[in-house]
Amino acid sequence: MAGEIDDAIERADREAFTRQPPKTLQARINFLIKQLKTTRAVAQEIGVSQRSVERYRKGERKHPPQAIAERIDAAVGARWQPQVRKRRRKQAATTTGITVETRARFGYTAPVGTTDDGRFRRLTVHLPPAYAQRLFNARDTGASDQQMRQIIAEGFKDIYFQDGGARAMGLSDVTLNDIDYLDLDY
């Protein structure tokens, strides 16, 4: 099961499309055949028989079951405009950074005499390119959702809570828990 951070990255990738993916089932199947080279490979990818793929391609079947339609959509989305996604990620990791919008419970370790009780906050914070690079690298190496949360939490600590070193210097170990929603933009 994909985590919340992984899902947010996928949504941001879909928003990066400069053209919409094919709409009709036949066009989607043809696109997958072009990408995967054979109807057998497409059948294995979406979990149907090779004959079903041939029927979809010819237009003999136009309405697959919901689960299969979702797998077709996912397969097309994963392969649609990879260069556009790659360029946007590279730009975020080198120059523009990443914007994180979330409503979650933030906890942290604070100096004696201050409260460290976690509480829900709704934040929209623009993180520098270094955090985008770390997040993309972590995702590409198969990091867990918790590890990617920690990268975002460190970015929030540096940028939001400590204001780049101007305040809350004793603050350490910010955690991101109980995510209500999380959205990324780059």
C-alpha positions as CSV (number, residue, x, y, z in Angstrom):
1,M,0.0,0.0,0.0
2,A,1.4,3.4,-0.9
3,G,1.7,6.0,1.8
4,E,0.3,9.5,2.0
5,I,3.5,11.1,0.8
6,D,3.8,8.7,-2.1
7,D,0.2,9.4,-3.1
8,A,0.9,13.2,-2.9
9,I,3.9,12.9,-5.2
10,E,1.8,10.9,-7.7
11,R,-0.9,13.6,-7.7
12,A,1.7,16.3,-8.2
13,D,3.1,14.2,-11.1
14,R,-0.3,14.0,-12.7
15,E,-0.8,17.7,-12.4
16,A,2.5,18.2,-14.4
17,F,1.0,16.6,-17.5
18,T,1.1,19.1,-20.4
19,R,-1.3,16.9,-22.4
20,Q,-4.1,14.7,-21.1
21,P,-3.6,10.9,-21.5
22,P,-5.8,9.0,-24.0
23,K,-9.5,9.1,-23.1
24,T,-11.0,6.0,-24.8
25,L,-10.3,2.5,-23.7
26,Q,-9.1,1.6,-27.2
27,A,-6.6,4.5,-27.2
28,R,-5.3,3.6,-23.8
29,I,-4.8,0.0,-24.7
30,N,-3.0,1.1,-27.9
31,F,-0.8,3.4,-25.9
32,L,0.1,0.6,-23.5
33,I,0.9,-1.8,-26.4
34,K,3.1,0.9,-27.9
35,Q,4.9,1.2,-24.6
36,L,5.1,-2.5,-23.6
37,K,5.5,-3.8,-27.2
38,T,3.2,-6.8,-27.0
39,T,-0.4,-7.6,-26.1
40,R,1.0,-10.3,-23.7
41,A,3.0,-7.8,-21.8
42,V,-0.1,-5.5,-21.5
43,A,-2.2,-8.4,-20.4
44,Q,0.3,-9.3,-17.6
45,E,0.5,-5.6,-16.6
46,I,-3.2,-5.2,-16.1
47,G,-4.1,-8.7,-15.0
48,V,-6.3,-10.0,-17.8
49,S,-5.9,-12.5,-20.6
50,Q,-4.1,-11.6,-23.8
51,R,-7.4,-12.2,-25.7
52,S,-9.1,-9.6,-23.6
53,V,-6.4,-7.1,-24.5
54,E,-7.0,-7.9,-28.2
55,R,-10.7,-7.3,-27.7
56,Y,-10.1,-4.0,-26.0
57,R,-7.7,-3.0,-28.8
58,K,-10.2,-3.8,-31.6
59,G,-13.1,-2.1,-29.8
60,E,-15.0,-5.4,-29.3
61,R,-15.2,-4.7,-25.6
62,K,-15.6,-1.1,-24.5
63,H,-16.4,-1.4,-20.8
64,P,-14.1,-3.5,-18.7
65,P,-14.9,-4.2,-15.0
66,Q,-14.1,-1.3,-12.6
67,A,-11.0,-2.9,-11.1
68,I,-9.5,-3.6,-14.6
69,A,-10.4,-0.1,-15.8
70,E,-8.5,1.3,-12.7
71,R,-5.5,-0.8,-13.4
72,I,-5.5,0.4,-17.1
73,D,-5.7,4.0,-15.9
74,A,-2.8,3.4,-13.4
75,A,-0.6,1.8,-16.1
76,V,-1.3,4.6,-18.6
77,G,-0.7,7.3,-15.9
78,A,2.6,5.7,-14.8
79,R,3.9,5.8,-18.4
80,W,2.4,9.0,-19.7
81,Q,4.8,11.9,-20.3
82,P,7.8,10.6,-18.3
83,Q,10.0,13.4,-19.7
84,V,7.7,16.1,-18.4
85,R,7.6,14.5,-14.9
86,K,11.4,14.1,-14.9
87,R,11.9,17.7,-16.0
88,R,9.6,19.1,-13.3
89,R,11.2,17.0,-10.6
90,K,14.7,18.1,-11.7
91,Q,13.6,21.7,-11.6
92,A,12.1,21.3,-8.2
93,A,15.2,19.6,-6.9
94,T,17.6,22.2,-8.3
95,T,15.9,25.6,-8.4
96,T,12.2,25.9,-7.4
97,G,11.8,23.6,-4.4
98,I,8.5,22.1,-3.4
99,T,5.4,23.4,-1.7
100,V,3.8,21.3,1.0
101,E,0.3,21.9,2.2
102,T,-1.0,19.8,5.1
103,R,-3.2,19.5,8.1
104,A,-1.5,17.3,10.6
105,R,-0.5,16.9,14.2
106,F,3.0,18.3,14.7
107,G,5.0,17.1,17.7
108,Y,8.4,18.3,18.7
109,T,11.0,18.2,21.4
110,A,11.3,21.7,23.0
111,P,13.5,23.2,25.8
112,V,12.3,23.0,29.4
113,G,9.8,25.7,30.3
114,T,8.0,25.5,26.9
115,T,5.2,23.3,25.7
116,D,5.9,20.4,23.5
117,D,2.4,19.1,23.2
118,G,1.6,18.1,19.6
119,R,-1.4,19.9,18.0
120,F,-3.1,20.0,14.7
121,R,-1.9,22.8,12.4
122,R,-2.8,23.6,8.8
123,L,0.4,24.7,7.1
124,T,1.4,25.6,3.6
125,V,5.2,25.9,3.5
126,H,7.6,26.2,0.5
127,L,10.6,24.0,1.1
128,P,13.9,24.7,-0.6
129,P,15.2,22.5,-3.5
130,A,17.5,20.5,-1.1
131,Y,14.4,19.0,0.6
132,A,12.7,18.2,-2.7
133,Q,15.9,16.4,-3.8
134,R,16.0,14.4,-0.6
135,L,12.3,13.5,-0.9
136,F,12.6,12.4,-4.5
137,N,15.8,10.4,-3.7
138,A,14.1,8.7,-0.8
139,R,11.1,7.8,-2.9
140,D,13.3,6.4,-5.7
141,T,15.2,4.3,-3.3
142,G,12.0,2.8,-1.8
143,A,12.0,4.7,1.5
144,S,9.0,4.1,3.8
145,D,6.3,6.7,4.2
146,Q,7.6,7.4,7.7
147,Q,11.1,8.2,6.4
148,M,9.6,10.6,3.8
149,R,7.4,12.2,6.5
150,Q,10.6,12.8,8.5
151,I,12.2,14.7,5.6
152,I,9.2,16.9,5.3
153,A,9.1,17.4,9.1
154,E,12.8,18.5,9.0
155,G,12.0,21.0,6.3
156,F,9.1,22.4,8.4
157,K,11.4,22.6,11.4
158,D,14.0,24.6,9.5
159,I,11.7,26.8,7.4
160,Y,8.5,27.3,9.5
161,F,9.3,26.6,13.1
162,Q,12.9,28.0,13.2
163,D,12.4,30.5,10.4
164,G,15.8,29.6,8.8
165,G,17.6,30.0,12.2
166,A,16.0,33.3,13.3
167,R,13.9,31.7,16.2
168,A,13.2,28.6,18.2
169,M,16.8,27.5,18.2
170,G,16.2,24.9,21.0
171,L,13.6,23.1,19.0
172,S,14.5,19.6,17.9
173,D,13.0,16.5,16.6
174,V,9.8,17.8,14.8
175,T,7.5,14.9,13.9
176,L,4.6,14.8,11.5
177,N,1.7,12.6,12.8
178,D,-2.0,12.0,12.2
179,I,-2.0,13.5,8.7
180,D,-5.5,14.7,7.8
181,Y,-4.4,15.6,4.3
182,L,-1.2,16.4,2.5
183,D,-0.6,17.9,-0.9
184,L,2.6,18.6,-2.8
185,D,3.2,21.0,-5.6
186,Y,6.3,21.5,-7.7
